[in-house]
């Protein structure tokens, strides 16, 4: 396991308290923050990107999702593409924000909210 800058408690085992839907919803929160700050505040934008990447990496390290690694890694790759301008896949943070918001919605529905 690598050294995590932003999510030390989650890296110490807290991330495993969440199911995959909740993990993806949390990643989506950072994607939304990156979208909010893109082109407005470079420092806040970069911090959100770094936090999202850490959460992606924590999810990829979670042994429960071994059969989902390709899917999670692809989402990380598309996120990076969007951050870098969408040259490879034409991805945007707006599109990814919509994608990840579905996990937040489903997570809330499953929790009965």
Helices and strands as residue ranges (DSSP letters): H 8-11, G 14-17, H 20-37, H 42-61, G 63-68, H 69-83, H 93-110
